Amino acid sequence: MIRVVPIQTGVEMDAPAEGRFPASHPITQDKRIFLVPTLGHAVGHLSVVVRARGVTYSIAGDATYTENLLKSGQVDGVTYDPAVSLLTLQRIRRFATQEPVILLPAHDPDGPARLAGSQVLS
């Protein structure tokens, strides 16, 4: 039985934890595309995770503005709670230690190059 984790996202997080994220919500039947809570920037913020053959894509939205900010542990300027944002950054980093992840924040000018070059978060 799956325990529903109450997380304010607007989407019911009704699937098990994924990596360091406390819960998830599958989008596809095969569960290779799913949502995870990436709170901090905004209440209810979510990221989309896509598991492809050999690599995982994290479409991070505004969880962080750039990969460099994530790596340095810097919370972006827009957050309702810096501690919650920092926890989300830590979860993303730990998730990327468990499988190869290409991070795609919404505002990162280097995102397209990372995607084209299959550059994983290290």
N, C-alpha and C positions, 0 to 999 in steps of 0.2 A: 504494500500500500504506500502511495506517495503522500507525504505530508505537505500540505500547502503552507508556504512561508509567507506571512503577512509583511509585504514590503510595499511602501507607497510608490507604485509605478503606474497605476492605471491599467495594468495588465496583470492578470493573476499569475503569479509565479508558482506554477503547479507541477513543476518537474524537479528532479533532484539537483543538487549542487553540481556545478560545472567548474572544475578546477578550484579556485579560491572564491568563486562567487557562491553565495549561500543558497541560491535557487536559480531556476531557469524557466523558460517557457518555449517549447518547440514551435517552430513555424511550419516546418515540413514534416510529412509523415515519417520520413527516415531519420528525423531529428538531427540532421547535419546542419540545419540552419535554425538557430534559436536565439532568443533574447536573454540578456543577463542584466541585472540592475547595476547601473553605474551612477549612483547617486552622488550629489554634491554640487554639480553645476546648477542643476534645477531639480526640484522635487519631482520624482517620477522619471528621471532621466534613464534611458535604456541604451544599450549597445547591441548591435547585431553581430553574431558570430557565425561564420561560415566555415565548416570543415570540408576541405577539398582533399584530393589525393595528395598526401605529402606535406600539406601546409594548411594552416588555419588563418582566416582573415578576420580581424577584429575591426569592424566598422564602428569606431568609438564615438562618433558624433562629437559632442563637446565635453566628454569626460576629461579630455586634455586637449589643448589647442595644437600641440606639436609633440612629436616623439621626443625631442630634446627636453621639453619641460617634464615629460613623464620620467625620463631617465634621471633627471636631476632632482626629482621629487618636488618640483615646484607646482603648487596649486595655481591655476590661472586666476585672473582678476575677477571673474564673475563666479561667485559661489554663495550659497546660502549658509554653508557651514564648512570652513576650511578643514576641520578634522575629518568630516565625512568625505570630502573630496580627496584628501590625502589617503584615506583608507581605500578608496576606489583605485587610486593610482597604484598603491601597493598590490592590490588584487590583480590588476592588469599585468603588472611586472611578474608576479608569481605565476600567473596563468601562462605567461610566455616562457617560463622555465620548464614547463611540463610538456610543451609541444611547440613546434616552430610556428610563430605567429607573425604575420605581417600586419602592423598597426596602421590603421587608416583614420586618423582624426579628421574632422570636417574642415578644419582651417589650416592644415599643415601644407605649406607650399611644396614640401619634399615628398608628400604622399604619393603622387603619381609616379615619381621616379622609383620610389621603393616598390610600388606595385609592379611596374614594368621590369624592374631588376630582380624581383622576388627576394628582396632584402628583408630578412626576418629580424625581429626585435632581439637584441642580445643584451 
